[in-house]
């Protein structure tokens, strides 16, 4: 009986198809990095290029007493100057880092036009970097205010040029903590 | 042989240091926000209580300090020099017309303009009943703008007097008028 079972087993082995095997050695270099995006804030000016790192914010025509574009407010008018404001959001995304927060800085790309000053979150900007936040959270829209403070003086007397489009670039930098 | 092994060790160390320094550099991301605007010159007109408010001829404004105010001259009648308001001036101009008046201030300010002065005009919103005339500083108003001043200075309050002249044959009624002031930079 045992001899018969051995013969049957041997026959089954010879009946299988031949096989082959192999492996793939996959490699991926996962780099760390962060990116900063601008997003429009509800109730404020809609950004051009929202969702990118190169956006634009158009205040339109501004004045001390006249109408303003939708989304632009005028929080103060004093004897010497007035302020117009719009809000915008910044979202910083990170990957591959153990960092949980970032530092946000900003600076003007060039000197502000005559009669104008720029404030982000009430911090006046110049061509040197200014720290806006030291422990901002990744992955969420964080609201920021952009104030333009305009002198009421006439053009040529310390006030800004009128009737002429003015453009200023603000550079933002997010640094992982 | 020894110097060869030393060179390998040095190379490995340099690689390690380079790798470490690469990790030690904080990750940063930069972005640019372009801000666009056009500044326009503008001027503002507000009405204010005169410094003598409360005395005869200077009634208080409601919403003083704004460009939309109220001025209540009270109740008046031709017979008997009758008037209820203590802050108005009441006079009989002749045998058939009485006048009630009160003064207030107009302040026009400017921004981002080199204009030194402004023109001031005013008009009524409706034609008053027969026998009733609304005036500012003795200029009778109509539904078209009447020039009051041609070169007032910005930032300096000027006092204007509103007068209502009523003939004695005007029926009893509420006299109400909206007077629009217009300042134009010169």
Interface residues (C-beta under 8 A of the other chain):
Chain A: X32 X33 X34 X35 X36 X37 X38 X48 X53 X54 X55 X56 X57 X58 X59 X60 X61 X62 X63 X64 X65 X66 X82 X84 X88 X92 X94 X97 X99 X109 X115 X116 X118 X146 X148 X150 X152 X153 X154 X155 X156 X157 X159 X160 X161 X162 X163 X164 X165 X166 X167 X168 X169 X170 X171 X172 X173 X174 X175 X176 X177
Chain B: X26 X27 X28 X29 X30 X31 X32 X33 X34 X35 X36 X37 X38 X39 X40 X41 X42 X43 X44 X110 X111 X112 X113 X114
